[in-house]
């Protein structure tokens, strides 16, 4: 376990070096990005000096890296505000959206999957399976735009079309703004989970020990909960974990469609502005989330598979 | 369109000094939005109502956003700085230069010394009265050699070291060389007046709205300046939100989440038009969206190739494809609204045989060349695509290379041989200083014709408007014959707003809503 944590920290360190190197290869730098149209050679030179971009790359990386240990994440190159104050709220917004979409999606995926498994080959199962299969083929921006057209901008005006959370406002204070982006993410993540739960449950229901339990006269509910489900948990948790990881990436597109001020949008901005401290921290936050989710899903499936736990 | 022409003819008849000495407010009120602007139901309703918040969903911003009125970088910044600050002069709705904070700006007889007097009784948002010190402070802050702001290069003639305050409201600024285009240079968005000791953390100006909050790349809020010298605005506040995507801007407008949106593409006109509660505004501005040919690089160092490229383009077709016929046809000359703009030069039209023969004479038959494009403004990339298509007729093979905007304006900007660029409207002489002289800060075409430079110097020492106009005409003939720009048309500025919003006007400089002027805007 501790080895795992140490490896994770090492991973993050390597990520930070890779990302920093990548920013060095991109054409232009933050000085050009800030000056844009007004980038005369003199102005660029003056600004590069001011931003510390005239120093050797290794030195720039070291000053950022050593800053981490003194507890500061640095300042945005392009507007001078602290990285923490710029990314903190965005991180909060994104995390909340991922959490809401992830929880709703998980609940819905598991319940629908169970239902379909219990009603195997009945009409409900067919309708659910075909519908969700069709949905998997839609990319999230299509789902998002369709939802906006139907519920916000054109057909009905029930919900907000864009989810602009004002600076200083927490996402849970504006739940109405979260409905469509969360729904979009749910629509794109549920089908996979549904199929997994359905398949795993059916497999468990067909096993000999479930057959045995049934023959022993246990109620169908008890058979499902006590005997079939525990064996479907391990593969399901893996998929739920994967879904959360997918959300962390897929959210970039959804944030764009809904103008949601999250970390994805911030990262896109940071890359186009060549704002190295912002890029570094955003990518590290996402990478840390990946590492963390991987550990969590591994631990849960380990716990859910007793025979592996004691090996 | 006819109304525009009339406006211009009128202004040609009126001399520049007359413009400048007229009270800005009076003239502003008297001019009426022309053409499409007027048609778009912009007439102010009879009884304006006080109060309310104008919610703007604007494009073109990023984390580089600023509220510094003298260091404006991106299109979003205009929306903010026009609320916070005023300039010594400003464009009116016809893109003519009017006095704003200045009561008087007068040159000596060869325009080498300028006297500026500001209006009395104007206060900054913090209560500090506006004085000549603030004018000198602002100008010195802009040209500070240690940390020059974006407007520094075009003020290089001013000798601010030897500038003197004459009395509380008056100062005198000598110049290193005659600078007759000083007043035309000043309405630029990089020359807003800020008070002595300006602090970017608490930005203070004399503008119609006061600063409340600002988060770069996300949102900013401004509240009514009750003490505004030109009469307090009707709106309580303005909330400006950054949008990264046109689609979400339109959705937000249609869902009633914002009241005004800007910088739309032509196809969006149909999306917004006909929807209840939303209006579209198509301003025939004269911002630039021009092709650039480097006159010092092959093949364009041969003037015949430049002339051929200008003849290859079917301007009307290009405008139709890209902007659905909106916008003003161009003649490879810039500064359309400046009274010195030469309307007597024949309109250039597509002439493939002539273009082919010019290319043949220059030894560039079957020319094959790279063109660098980027989505720097609505229609930019589409224009390049149409150009490549049209050039085939003359046997010219244009390969498009599309970059991201950041890469385009990166280290190779101003070095592309065949490319394009975009600028908002500037009067003629400042635009020349900015783009077309040896050492100009944005000389994309590397133009540096010696005769042209000489005429420019002469014009800057000429205070007489008539004589200066003649010199400008001579210069424009050089632009027309030898220049490195192709200006097929001046693109329209397409903005939309909710029908709850009244009193919005379209200007002609390419900056939305008459330079983001919300002083007389109200909500029903």
Interface residues (C-beta under 8 A of the other chain):
Chain A: X27 X28 X32 X33 X34 X35 X36 X37 X38 X39 X40 X42 X43 X44 X46 X50 X76 X78 X79 X81 X86 X145 X148 X152 X153 X154 X157 X159 X160 X161 X162 X164 X166 X167 X168 X256 X257 X258 X259 X261 X265 X266 X268 X269 X270 X272 X273 X274 X275 X278
Chain B: X57 X62 X63 X64 X65 X66 X73 X74 X146 X147 X148 X150 X152 X153 X213 X215 X216 X217 X218 X219 X239 X241 X243 X244 X245 X247 X248 X250 X251 X252 X254 X255 X256 X257 X404 X405 X406 X407 X409 X410 X411 X412 X413 X423 X441 X442
